[in-house]
Amino acid sequence: MRGDHGREPAKGKNPVKRWLTGWAMLVCICCTACGYHTAGHAVQLPDKVRTIAIPAFVNDTQTYKIEQMLTAAVARELVTRTHYHVLNEADQAADATLRGTVLSSYASPLTYDSQTGRAASVLVIVGMRVSLTDKQGKVLYQNPSYVFREQYQVSRELSSFFEEDSPAMQRLSREFARTLVSNILEGF
């Protein structure tokens, strides 16, 4: 059998077969994904969830007002990053309720000043338990063991002493809120 130009096609080089093989490979490549997605766009919550209630988190520690900082940071993060309507108390109108408990809060010296023997930096560690449930009580998201750490420097000069633990707790609260909202949205 001769081709269009008077030549025979080479053995094993059937043009139709090559074309079909190429087409099949292209379809396979297009249909398989690497698994990556744009952060914040892979919402795993049911479509029926439009309102989320966030009652004040429970504080099982002796750290003053830590639950208020964490609750406020999570509510602010949900409002700024999502389309959900956020309520600040448990309500029957809410499609889901986010509850949290501060389980532990520790501050321990990390480094010491060699001249005075006082702490030069401190590490704050906060442990949390969080769950998001729908109206029927079905758990939509849960993490019983969040742990967040934040380090801060202690002022050396007593005359210019500024207590750094509160700004450190605010930074920790913002980081916790960013992580929690990302985890809820992306289903981790």
Beta strands, then each sheet from edge to edge (+ up, - down):
strand 1: 51-53
strand 2: 58-59
strand 3: 85-87
strand 4: 96-112
strand 5: 119-134
strand 6: 139-153
sheet 1: 2+ 4+ 1+ 3+
sheet 2: 2+ 4+ 5- 6+
end
